[in-house]
Protein backbone atom coordinates (compact mmCIF):
# COMPACT_ATOMS: atom_id res chain seq x y z
CA UNK A 1 0.00 0.00 0.00
CA UNK A 2 1.38 3.40 -0.94
CA UNK A 3 1.30 6.38 1.36
CA UNK A 4 -0.26 9.64 0.26
CA UNK A 5 3.07 11.09 -0.80
CA UNK A 6 4.12 8.07 -2.87
CA UNK A 7 0.66 7.69 -4.39
CA UNK A 8 0.72 11.30 -5.56
CA UNK A 9 4.23 10.92 -7.00
CA UNK A 10 3.05 7.91 -8.98
CA UNK A 11 -0.05 9.78 -10.16
CA UNK A 12 2.08 12.73 -11.29
CA UNK A 13 4.44 10.46 -13.24
CA UNK A 14 1.44 8.80 -14.90
CA UNK A 15 -0.14 12.14 -15.82
CA UNK A 16 3.06 13.45 -17.38
CA UNK A 17 3.69 10.29 -19.39
CA UNK A 18 0.10 9.96 -20.67
CA UNK A 19 -0.64 11.35 -24.10
CA UNK A 20 -3.96 12.80 -25.16
CA UNK A 21 -6.43 10.15 -26.44
CA UNK A 22 -4.38 7.39 -24.82
CA UNK A 23 -6.97 6.57 -22.14
CA UNK A 24 -10.22 5.16 -23.48
CA UNK A 25 -13.26 7.33 -22.76
CA UNK A 26 -11.04 10.02 -21.18
CA UNK A 27 -9.40 11.73 -24.14
CA UNK A 28 -9.01 14.98 -22.16
CA UNK A 29 -6.49 13.40 -19.78
CA UNK A 30 -2.96 13.79 -21.06
CA UNK A 31 0.09 15.97 -21.39
CA UNK A 32 1.51 17.45 -24.58
CA UNK A 33 5.08 17.27 -23.30
CA UNK A 34 5.95 14.52 -25.80
CA UNK A 35 5.22 16.91 -28.67
CA UNK A 36 7.64 19.44 -27.20
CA UNK A 37 10.55 17.00 -26.92
CA UNK A 38 11.51 17.38 -30.57
CA UNK A 39 11.45 21.19 -30.53
CA UNK A 40 14.64 23.21 -30.36
CA UNK A 41 15.53 23.66 -26.72
CA UNK A 42 15.17 27.39 -26.13
CA UNK A 43 13.94 29.44 -23.16
CA UNK A 44 10.52 29.53 -24.81
CA UNK A 45 10.45 25.72 -24.97
CA UNK A 46 11.40 25.54 -21.30
CA UNK A 47 8.49 27.83 -20.40
CA UNK A 48 6.09 25.77 -22.55
CA UNK A 49 7.19 22.57 -20.81
CA UNK A 50 6.79 24.19 -17.38
CA UNK A 51 3.34 25.54 -18.26
CA UNK A 52 2.27 22.15 -19.65
CA UNK A 53 3.32 20.35 -16.47
CA UNK A 54 1.67 22.99 -14.25
CA UNK A 55 -1.58 22.78 -16.24
CA UNK A 56 -1.91 19.01 -16.30
CA UNK A 57 -1.25 18.70 -12.56
CA UNK A 58 -3.57 21.56 -11.69
CA UNK A 59 -6.33 20.13 -13.83
CA UNK A 60 -6.16 16.42 -12.99
CA UNK A 61 -4.47 16.04 -9.58
CA UNK A 62 -6.48 17.85 -6.91
CA UNK A 63 -4.40 16.39 -4.04
CA UNK A 64 -1.26 18.35 -4.98
CA UNK A 65 -0.28 21.98 -5.44
CA UNK A 66 2.72 22.62 -7.68
CA UNK A 67 5.24 25.10 -6.31
CA UNK A 68 7.88 24.97 -9.05
CA UNK A 69 9.04 22.96 -12.07
CA UNK A 70 12.68 22.83 -13.13
CA UNK A 71 13.57 21.59 -16.61
CA UNK A 72 16.99 20.41 -17.77
CA UNK A 73 17.80 19.00 -21.18
CA UNK A 74 20.27 16.15 -21.60
CA UNK A 75 21.19 16.24 -25.27
CA UNK A 76 23.58 13.30 -25.06
CA UNK A 77 20.84 11.04 -23.65
CA UNK A 78 17.91 12.47 -25.67
CA UNK A 79 15.87 13.22 -22.57
CA UNK A 80 14.53 16.02 -20.43
CA UNK A 81 14.85 15.89 -16.65
CA UNK A 82 11.93 17.31 -14.72
CA UNK A 83 12.12 18.30 -11.09
CA UNK A 84 8.63 18.99 -9.78
CA UNK A 85 8.36 20.62 -6.38
CA UNK A 86 4.89 20.31 -4.93
CA UNK A 87 3.09 19.98 -1.65
CA UNK A 88 0.27 17.73 -0.65
CA UNK A 89 -2.83 19.73 0.19
CA UNK A 90 -3.23 20.23 3.96
CA UNK A 91 0.53 19.92 4.41
CA UNK A 92 3.26 22.54 4.48
CA UNK A 93 6.19 20.24 3.67
CA UNK A 94 7.42 20.60 0.06
CA UNK A 95 8.07 17.36 -1.80
CA UNK A 96 10.40 16.96 -4.77
CA UNK A 97 9.70 14.54 -7.60
CA UNK A 98 12.49 13.97 -10.10
CA UNK A 99 11.56 12.21 -13.31
CA UNK A 100 12.59 12.24 -16.94
CA UNK A 101 10.92 12.13 -20.33
CA UNK A 102 12.79 10.46 -23.17
CA UNK A 103 12.61 11.03 -26.89
CA UNK A 104 11.72 7.74 -28.50
CA UNK A 105 12.05 8.50 -32.19
N, C-alpha and C positions, 0 to 999 in steps of 0.2 A: 504494500500500500504506500502510495506517495504522499508526502506531506504537502501542505498548501504551496509552499515555496517551490518544491520540485515539480508539482503538478502544473503550476503556472509556467515554469521554465519549459516544460515539455509542450504545453499548449502554444507558447510563443514560437518555439522552433517549428511546430507544425504549421502555424499560420504563415510564417515567413516562407516556408518551403512549398506551400500549396499554391498552385496556379489557378487562375480563374477558370471556371467550367470543369475543374478536375473532380469536384465532389458532386455526385448525382443529386439532383433536386435542390442544390444550394450553389448555383453558379455565381452568386454574389460574393461568396467566401473565396478569398485568394489575395495574392500579393503580386504586383507587377515587377518585382525586383529582378526576375529572370530576364525580362526584356531589357533591363538597364545594364546587364552584365556585359553586353557586347558594344556598348557605347564607349566613346573616348572618355577616359577618366579625367574629368575636369572638375573645378569647384562647383559648377552647375550640376554635374552628375552626382556629386556627393550630396548636395542639397536635395536632389530628387530622391535619392535612395533614403536619406533620413526622413523626408516627408512621407514616403511610401510606407516605411516601417512604422512611423508614428500613427499614420492613418489606419493601417490595418489592425494595430493593437488597440487603438482607441475605439474602433468600430466593433470589433469582435471579441475582445477580452475585457469584460467589465471588472474582473478581479484585480487588474493591475493598472497603475498609472505610470506612464513613461516619463522619466526625468531627463534623459539624454540618450542620444545614439551617436556612437563614434564609428566611423567607416575608415578602413584602411585597405588599399589594394595591394595584392601580391601578384605582380605581373609574372614572375617566374613560376608560380604555381597555378596561374589562371583562376584565382579566387579572390573574393572580397571577405575580409574579416569584419564582423559586426560585433560591437560591444554595446549591449543594451543595458542601460541603468534604469531600473524601475523600482517601484515599491508596491507591496501588496496593500490594497485598500485596508484601512483601519490599522495600519502599522507605519511607524516612522523610519524603520530601518531600510536603507537602500540596498537593493540586491543587484548584482551584476551578472548578466548572462553573456557569455562569449560564444559565438557561433560563426560559421562561415558558409558562404554560398559559392559554389563552384561552377564555372563555365563548362558545359558538357560538350558542346560542339565547337 
